[in-house]
């Protein structure tokens, strides 16, 4: 089953770093967040990736074209132009990169790979969020409910700490950034049947989260796999710093794979 990753966005809220690279290539612990996402899927045996590129797509392309050599120990004999590779960190990945346009919206990007996907179910997620969601259980849930699309729904943490106050004005309990207001949101990590392409009209401005998903909702073809574990997007500079701190401290909940 192919894993489709939306990786064409600009990531303007991440500041200066995205002036020189696309958002999915912003690093966590020295590796692009895109790499972390792929490691999550690979842990569950999904190694056929389709990356939908856009803004500064050449950065993503160069990363994977040079991945083998950049992750190897090598000796270069300049006198006769011989390169000896001693040890390498290789991945069992097949990576297809589709340039889907610089300013194309998410739904239109997905529609552009309709012929490439063919009559097969596929995974779909965003190139800027990590989670410890169990992909195999997600797929099992999708197959059991028989709908065209299943998305992983999550409850993001609140922005501020919460307090409980007694009638006499004393704080009785304090929670550090509890779950939000109880609402469930789209956390990505989706499973799609090829029938989802019928819900994406033509046009470069089609947003996946609007007309396509709303159309499936109207026809009861969109299911939600509730995930109570870790999930975090990298929307802001603070998010990036938080994720890097977790990785540096060895407390990255999304690192479900072994080195």
C-alpha positions as a Python dict, from the first residue, in 0.01 Angstrom:
ca = {
    (1, 'X'): (0, 0, 0),
    (2, 'X'): (139, 340, -97),
    (3, 'X'): (182, 616, 159),
    (4, 'X'): (103, 958, 11),
    (5, 'X'): (253, 1256, 196),
    (6, 'X'): (151, 1616, 130),
    (7, 'X'): (480, 1804, 125),
    (8, 'X'): (424, 2111, -91),
    (9, 'X'): (343, 2378, 164),
    (10, 'X'): (537, 2695, 244),
    (11, 'X'): (522, 2687, 624),
    (12, 'X'): (528, 3065, 661),
    (13, 'X'): (471, 3056, 1038),
    (14, 'X'): (804, 2881, 1095),
    (15, 'X'): (997, 3197, 1018),
    (16, 'X'): (1321, 3234, 828),
    (17, 'X'): (1402, 2863, 799),
    (18, 'X'): (1128, 2805, 543),
    (19, 'X'): (1272, 3080, 326),
    (20, 'X'): (1541, 2832, 223),
    (21, 'X'): (1363, 2496, 251),
    (22, 'X'): (1008, 2352, 236),
    (23, 'X'): (834, 2295, 568),
    (24, 'X'): (862, 1911, 560),
    (25, 'X'): (1241, 1948, 543),
    (26, 'X'): (1266, 2148, 866),
    (27, 'X'): (1471, 1939, 1105),
    (28, 'X'): (1399, 1758, 1430),
    (29, 'X'): (1715, 1624, 1586),
    (30, 'X'): (1907, 1662, 1263),
    (31, 'X'): (1651, 1483, 1044),
    (32, 'X'): (1368, 1644, 844),
    (33, 'X'): (1023, 1599, 997),
    (34, 'X'): (939, 1423, 670),
    (35, 'X'): (1196, 1155, 761),
    (36, 'X'): (1034, 1109, 1103),
    (37, 'X'): (692, 1059, 943),
    (38, 'X'): (832, 802, 702),
    (39, 'X'): (1001, 617, 989),
    (40, 'X'): (664, 588, 1164),
    (41, 'X'): (505, 422, 861),
    (42, 'X'): (812, 209, 792),
    (43, 'X'): (795, 71, 1146),
    (44, 'X'): (462, -88, 1050),
    (45, 'X'): (593, -223, 719),
    (46, 'X'): (473, 54, 486),
    (47, 'X'): (773, 152, 273),
    (48, 'X'): (631, 269, -61),
    (49, 'X'): (612, 648, -39),
    (50, 'X'): (465, 905, -276),
    (51, 'X'): (569, 1256, -181),
    (52, 'X'): (361, 1538, -328),
    (53, 'X'): (601, 1828, -363),
    (54, 'X'): (560, 2196, -447),
    (55, 'X'): (751, 2484, -288),
    (56, 'X'): (1129, 2430, -323),
    (57, 'X'): (1071, 2072, -434),
    (58, 'X'): (1434, 2040, -544),
    (59, 'X'): (1540, 2034, -176),
    (60, 'X'): (1333, 1720, -112),
    (61, 'X'): (1449, 1561, -436),
    (62, 'X'): (1816, 1624, -360),
    (63, 'X'): (1777, 1483, -9),
    (64, 'X'): (1659, 1144, -132),
    (65, 'X'): (1879, 1129, -442),
    (66, 'X'): (2183, 1172, -216),
    (67, 'X'): (2043, 986, 85),
    (68, 'X'): (2259, 675, 45),
    (69, 'X'): (2592, 856, 23),
    (70, 'X'): (2507, 1116, 283),
    (71, 'X'): (2432, 843, 536),
    (72, 'X'): (2737, 628, 465),
    (73, 'X'): (3095, 616, 588),
    (74, 'X'): (3315, 656, 282),
    (75, 'X'): (3678, 677, 175),
    (76, 'X'): (3748, 886, -136),
    (77, 'X'): (4074, 828, -321),
    (78, 'X'): (4111, 1149, -519),
    (79, 'X'): (4413, 1020, -717),
    (80, 'X'): (4203, 767, -908),
    (81, 'X'): (3848, 878, -829),
    (82, 'X'): (3755, 566, -631),
    (83, 'X'): (3491, 580, -357),
    (84, 'X'): (3477, 300, -101),
    (85, 'X'): (3158, 272, 105),
    (86, 'X'): (3228, 116, 444),
    (87, 'X'): (2902, 137, 631),
    (88, 'X'): (2564, 276, 544),
    (89, 'X'): (2234, 353, 711),
    (90, 'X'): (1990, 244, 445),
    (91, 'X'): (1611, 230, 457),
    (92, 'X'): (1386, -20, 279),
    (93, 'X'): (1205, 269, 111),
    (94, 'X'): (1082, 327, -239),
    (95, 'X'): (1030, 701, -280),
    (96, 'X'): (834, 858, -566),
    (97, 'X'): (829, 1237, -583),
    (98, 'X'): (553, 1416, -773),
    (99, 'X'): (584, 1785, -838),
    (100, 'X'): (225, 1907, -802),
    (101, 'X'): (275, 2282, -839),
    (102, 'X'): (405, 2558, -618),
    (103, 'X'): (71, 2713, -515),
    (104, 'X'): (-160, 2413, -564),
    (105, 'X'): (-403, 2341, -282),
    (106, 'X'): (-413, 2007, -97),
    (107, 'X'): (-712, 1854, -278),
    (108, 'X'): (-572, 1941, -620),
    (109, 'X'): (-236, 1789, -528),
    (110, 'X'): (-403, 1461, -438),
    (111, 'X'): (-610, 1457, -756),
    (112, 'X'): (-294, 1484, -969),
    (113, 'X'): (-185, 1132, -867),
    (114, 'X'): (-515, 959, -946),
    (115, 'X'): (-372, 766, -1242),
    (116, 'X'): (-56, 675, -1053),
    (117, 'X'): (-249, 533, -756),
    (118, 'X'): (-488, 342, -978),
    (119, 'X'): (-748, 114, -825),
    (120, 'X'): (-573, 70, -492),
    (121, 'X'): (-631, 191, -138),
    (122, 'X'): (-360, 423, -6),
    (123, 'X'): (-241, 598, 308),
    (124, 'X'): (-246, 978, 319),
    (125, 'X'): (-101, 1223, 567),
    (126, 'X'): (46, 1570, 606),
    (127, 'X'): (420, 1636, 593),
    (128, 'X'): (430, 1837, 915),
    (129, 'X'): (288, 1623, 1197),
    (130, 'X'): (407, 1327, 1404),
    (131, 'X'): (220, 1079, 1621),
    (132, 'X'): (246, 744, 1793),
    (133, 'X'): (-74, 624, 1623),
    (134, 'X'): (-79, 250, 1553),
    (135, 'X'): (-97, 238, 1173),
    (136, 'X'): (-194, -130, 1162),
    (137, 'X'): (-486, -75, 1397),
    (138, 'X'): (-588, 229, 1193),
    (139, 'X'): (-592, 18, 876),
    (140, 'X'): (-785, -260, 1049),
    (141, 'X'): (-1046, -9, 1167),
    (142, 'X'): (-1074, 133, 815),
    (143, 'X'): (-1132, -209, 662),
    (144, 'X'): (-1394, -295, 920),
    (145, 'X'): (-1602, 21, 873),
    (146, 'X'): (-1603, -8, 493),
    (147, 'X'): (-1604, 367, 423),
    (148, 'X'): (-1414, 549, 149),
    (149, 'X'): (-1192, 739, 390),
    (150, 'X'): (-1084, 712, 752),
    (151, 'X'): (-895, 992, 922),
    (152, 'X'): (-722, 985, 1256),
    (153, 'X'): (-901, 1220, 1492),
    (154, 'X'): (-713, 1369, 1786),
    (155, 'X'): (-766, 1612, 2072),
    (156, 'X'): (-485, 1867, 2072),
    (157, 'X'): (-345, 2000, 2397),
    (158, 'X'): (-474, 2334, 2518),
    (159, 'X'): (-258, 2643, 2482),
    (160, 'X'): (-267, 2728, 2852),
    (161, 'X'): (-269, 2552, 3186),
    (162, 'X'): (-608, 2503, 3349),
    (163, 'X'): (-713, 2550, 3711),
    (164, 'X'): (-1009, 2429, 3912),
    (165, 'X'): (-1140, 2682, 4166),
    (166, 'X'): (-1349, 2608, 4474),
    (167, 'X'): (-1649, 2813, 4585),
    (168, 'X'): (-1434, 3000, 4838),
    (169, 'X'): (-1189, 3108, 4569),
    (170, 'X'): (-907, 2859, 4631),
    (171, 'X'): (-738, 2668, 4351),
    (172, 'X'): (-802, 2301, 4412),
    (173, 'X'): (-634, 2152, 4109),
    (174, 'X'): (-390, 2259, 3839),
    (175, 'X'): (-341, 2094, 3500),
    (176, 'X'): (-47, 2180, 3276),
    (177, 'X'): (-190, 2227, 2927),
    (178, 'X'): (-469, 1965, 2936),
    (179, 'X'): (-654, 1849, 2628),
    (180, 'X'): (-841, 2127, 2452),
    (181, 'X'): (-1213, 2196, 2465),
    (182, 'X'): (-1307, 1833, 2403),
    (183, 'X'): (-1334, 1870, 2027),
    (184, 'X'): (-1183, 1612, 1794),
    (185, 'X'): (-988, 1740, 1495),
    (186, 'X'): (-836, 1594, 1179),
    (187, 'X'): (-487, 1474, 1271),
    (188, 'X'): (-398, 1332, 930),
    (189, 'X'): (-282, 969, 912),
    (190, 'X'): (-568, 877, 678),
    (191, 'X'): (-659, 567, 481),
    (192, 'X'): (-834, 622, 147),
    (193, 'X'): (-1005, 405, -110),
    (194, 'X'): (-963, 507, -475),
    (195, 'X'): (-1324, 627, -472),
    (196, 'X'): (-1213, 942, -288),
    (197, 'X'): (-1088, 1083, -619),
    (198, 'X'): (-1452, 1112, -732),
    (199, 'X'): (-1502, 1375, -461),
    (200, 'X'): (-1218, 1599, -580),
    (201, 'X'): (-1329, 1833, -861),
    (202, 'X'): (-1082, 1978, -1109),
    (203, 'X'): (-904, 2301, -1028),
    (204, 'X'): (-581, 2409, -860),
    (205, 'X'): (-765, 2573, -570),
    (206, 'X'): (-944, 2265, -435),
    (207, 'X'): (-873, 2216, -65),
    (208, 'X'): (-896, 1855, 53),
    (209, 'X'): (-1038, 1955, 391),
    (210, 'X'): (-1329, 2143, 234),
    (211, 'X'): (-1535, 2019, -62),
    (212, 'X'): (-1391, 1663, -85),
    (213, 'X'): (-1418, 1575, 285),
    (214, 'X'): (-1750, 1756, 326),
    (215, 'X'): (-1886, 1563, 28),
    (216, 'X'): (-1790, 1236, 192),
    (217, 'X'): (-1946, 1349, 519),
    (218, 'X'): (-2273, 1423, 338),
    (219, 'X'): (-2279, 1070, 197),
    (220, 'X'): (-2162, 904, 521),
    (221, 'X'): (-1833, 792, 368),
    (222, 'X'): (-1591, 950, 616),
    (223, 'X'): (-1498, 766, 935),
    (224, 'X'): (-1288, 875, 1234),
    (225, 'X'): (-1031, 662, 1411),
    (226, 'X'): (-998, 814, 1755),
    (227, 'X'): (-642, 838, 1881),
    (228, 'X'): (-588, 928, 2246),
    (229, 'X'): (-210, 909, 2234),
    (230, 'X'): (55, 1153, 2124),
    (231, 'X'): (4, 1382, 1826),
    (232, 'X'): (171, 1710, 1747),
    (233, 'X'): (192, 1925, 1434),
    (234, 'X'): (483, 2156, 1355),
    (235, 'X'): (285, 2470, 1278),
    (236, 'X'): (493, 2729, 1460),
    (237, 'X'): (849, 2794, 1572),
    (238, 'X'): (744, 2695, 1925),
    (239, 'X'): (616, 2360, 1795),
    (240, 'X'): (951, 2302, 1625),
    (241, 'X'): (1140, 2387, 1943),
    (242, 'X'): (915, 2161, 2152),
    (243, 'X'): (967, 1866, 1918),
    (244, 'X'): (1343, 1919, 1912),
    (245, 'X'): (1351, 1933, 2292),
    (246, 'X'): (1162, 1603, 2318),
    (247, 'X'): (1404, 1440, 2075),
    (248, 'X'): (1712, 1576, 2253),
    (249, 'X'): (1586, 1451, 2589),
    (250, 'X'): (1512, 1105, 2452),
    (251, 'X'): (1142, 1158, 2522),
    (252, 'X'): (998, 1162, 2170),
    (253, 'X'): (671, 962, 2190),
    (254, 'X'): (651, 928, 1812),
    (255, 'X'): (986, 743, 1798),
    (256, 'X'): (833, 397, 1793),
    (257, 'X'): (1110, 245, 1580),
    (258, 'X'): (1441, 103, 1701),
    (259, 'X'): (1774, 245, 1588),
}
